[in-house]
Amino acid sequence: MRAVVLMSGGLDSCVCAGMAHGMGYELHILFVKYGQKTEKKEEQCVKKLANYFKADLKILDLEFLKDIGGSSLTSDVEVTRDDTGIPSTYVPFRNSIFLSLATAWAETLNANAVFYGANSIDFSGYPDCRPDYFKAFQNLIEKGTKRGDIKLIVPLAEMSKSEIVKKGIELRLPLEHTWSCYFNTEKACGKCESCRLRLKGFEEAQYKDPIEYE
Amino acid sequence: MRAVVLMSGGLDSCVCAGMAHGMGYELHILFVKYGQKTEKKEEQCVKKLANYFKADLKILDLEFLKDIGGSSLTSDVEVTRDDTGIPSTYVPFRNSIFLSLATAWAETLNANAVFYGANSIDFSGYPDCRPDYFKAFQNLIEKGTKRGDIKLIVPLAEMSKSEIVKKGIELRLPLEHTWSCYFNTEKACGKCESCRLRLKGFEEAQYKDPIEYE
């Protein structure tokens, strides 16, 4: 069994890959650089994780998303730290671009599945993280590929951050090689929306986060 | 009204853009280079057409599709000229990648529509050219964008090649600036599946194709 796994180098994508690996899939990891401020940090993490999983890794440069703008992840707009409505970190239609690239690769590899570590609970503010969205994408795969039988698997969809942390610990994953912070600082800031979610997850799971904070 | 128009520099994409222009849309043209053998020819055509429509043009380099392979359009596999089953020119999940990129751009532009010159009649062999596929993509846009109101318009979907030629003539489009041939030769080969469809379309429409053939 083969799977393409989209990875960002964050905690969630590490646990997602660990789950796919645990299910016996041969992993083909896709990492997309799209001008996000933390792309170097993320790339370092993904390389270490690909090495850990002994996985095939493809790194794709997609400056287009930075070029068209529209998100605080790729532009100089401030990352807003409260999440009323759709957060400023939303990147227009990003998940569809990523999942399409992953599905294309899966089709050429004759892979059975595409794994994506998105989470519907913590990021329900993003339109393209909702369960209905993933159902729509599964339908697109069925209609738009040769055999129509690639499964989109979003294993963390219904998990809370503390459940994700616990799963990572249970699978003995190298969570020290993950980066979740929105900022490109030496150590994670510990204050942004993403750091706070992560820290709360570790706290609730009663484990110590192995990465360093400012 | 604004629209993002995916263009390949072929006859169909020219007529598609002409129809969007005729409906009063301000055009934002997206051309993707993905290592297709004829990308330079196509790029020259798209630039001339963008100029003709006084449209904004974005050219995106996406070597990824060549890199993952799987199609005779991007690899050294021979282009098969008969079309039993799915042709060798099928590029895995290409339309989903292109439409996702176009939709992302449309979202940042606050555009109302994405136009795509795909044709379900002549290319029913491609899974991602069928009417059901485009319905599935429209549903994805509704579920996965902020406002969910961008319309995917595929105006040539149900038109025959001769109807497309007639529409191009009626709109007085510069069809001499289009390239349909699968081969990167100075003049179009006149023999490949794509040339034959085009020539048959002109013949049935009773117009002379303004491009040169070998």
Interface residues (C-beta under 8 A of the other chain):
Chain A: K58 L60 L62 F64 L65 D67 I68 G69 G70 I86 Y90 V91 P92 F93 R94 N95 S96 I97 S100 L101 T103 A104 W105 E107 T108 P127 D128 R130 D132 Y133 K135 A136 F137 N139 L140 E142 K143 G144 T145 K146 G148
Chain B: K58 L60 L62 F64 L65 D67 I68 G69 G70 I86 Y90 V91 P92 F93 R94 N95 S96 I97 S100 L101 T103 A104 W105 E107 T108 P127 D128 R130 D132 Y133 K135 A136 F137 N139 L140 E142 K143 G144 T145 K146 G148
